[in-house]
Amino acid sequence: MQSDIWDDSGAIPFWGPAPREEHLMDEITEPVDPGAVAAISHLSPRELEVLQELVDGKSHESAAQDLYISHHTLRTHVKNILTKLDAHSSIEAVSIAVCAGIRPSRVHEHEIDRNG
């Protein structure tokens, strides 16, 4: 016997319209960590660019290409970022950046194509 919540095909229908990804990001309101903001303020402009690439989810090789620097130069910037943020890994540095209010700069291209 079929319940009222199932549709004719036997599946449970979706309850309401699907939220769009950009609306989900607008609804996220996290407090900014003042300690993280203070740590981020010690970074040079170039180090901030490198950190933004990491927050965007770029690999070290891709970030180096995007910033027109060598892989070795990027590695030096990352090491300086880790030292200044007292972080042990790039992932921890990204976590500190997010706590300071830094967000990804754009939606990845495959997500734009999928959403129209």
Contacts in CASP RR format, 6 or more apart in sequence:
PFRMAT RR
TARGET T0000
AUTHOR 0000-0000-0000
METHOD contacts of the structure
MODEL  1
MQSDIWDDSGAIPFWGPAPREEHLMDEITEPVDPGAVAAISHLSPRELEV
LQELVDGKSHESAAQDLYISHHTLRTHVKNILTKLDAHSSIEAVSIAVCA
GIRPSRVHEHEIDRNG
2 10 0 8 1.000
5 12 0 8 1.000
5 13 0 8 1.000
6 12 0 8 1.000
6 13 0 8 1.000
7 13 0 8 1.000
20 115 0 8 1.000
21 107 0 8 1.000
21 111 0 8 1.000
21 115 0 8 1.000
22 107 0 8 1.000
25 103 0 8 1.000
30 101 0 8 1.000
32 99 0 8 1.000
32 100 0 8 1.000
32 101 0 8 1.000
33 99 0 8 1.000
33 100 0 8 1.000
35 100 0 8 1.000
36 96 0 8 1.000
36 97 0 8 1.000
36 99 0 8 1.000
36 100 0 8 1.000
36 101 0 8 1.000
37 100 0 8 1.000
37 101 0 8 1.000
39 84 0 8 1.000
39 85 0 8 1.000
39 86 0 8 1.000
39 96 0 8 1.000
39 100 0 8 1.000
40 48 0 8 1.000
40 51 0 8 1.000
40 85 0 8 1.000
40 96 0 8 1.000
40 97 0 8 1.000
40 100 0 8 1.000
40 102 0 8 1.000
42 84 0 8 1.000
43 51 0 8 1.000
43 81 0 8 1.000
43 84 0 8 1.000
43 85 0 8 1.000
44 80 0 8 1.000
46 77 0 8 1.000
47 77 0 8 1.000
47 80 0 8 1.000
47 81 0 8 1.000
47 84 0 8 1.000
49 67 0 8 1.000
50 63 0 8 1.000
50 67 0 8 1.000
50 74 0 8 1.000
50 77 0 8 1.000
50 78 0 8 1.000
50 81 0 8 1.000
51 81 0 8 1.000
51 93 0 8 1.000
51 94 0 8 1.000
51 97 0 8 1.000
51 102 0 8 1.000
52 97 0 8 1.000
52 102 0 8 1.000
52 105 0 8 1.000
53 62 0 8 1.000
53 63 0 8 1.000
53 66 0 8 1.000
53 67 0 8 1.000
54 63 0 8 1.000
54 78 0 8 1.000
54 90 0 8 1.000
54 93 0 8 1.000
54 94 0 8 1.000
54 97 0 8 1.000
55 94 0 8 1.000
55 97 0 8 1.000
55 98 0 8 1.000
55 102 0 8 1.000
55 103 0 8 1.000
55 104 0 8 1.000
55 105 0 8 1.000
56 104 0 8 1.000
56 105 0 8 1.000
56 106 0 8 1.000
57 94 0 8 1.000
57 104 0 8 1.000
58 66 0 8 1.000
60 71 0 8 1.000
60 74 0 8 1.000
60 75 0 8 1.000
60 78 0 8 1.000
60 90 0 8 1.000
61 71 0 8 1.000
63 74 0 8 1.000
64 70 0 8 1.000
64 71 0 8 1.000
64 73 0 8 1.000
64 74 0 8 1.000
67 74 0 8 1.000
69 77 0 8 1.000
78 90 0 8 1.000
78 93 0 8 1.000
81 87 0 8 1.000
81 93 0 8 1.000
82 88 0 8 1.000
82 89 0 8 1.000
82 90 0 8 1.000
82 92 0 8 1.000
82 93 0 8 1.000
85 92 0 8 1.000
85 93 0 8 1.000
85 96 0 8 1.000
87 93 0 8 1.000
87 95 0 8 1.000
87 96 0 8 1.000
END
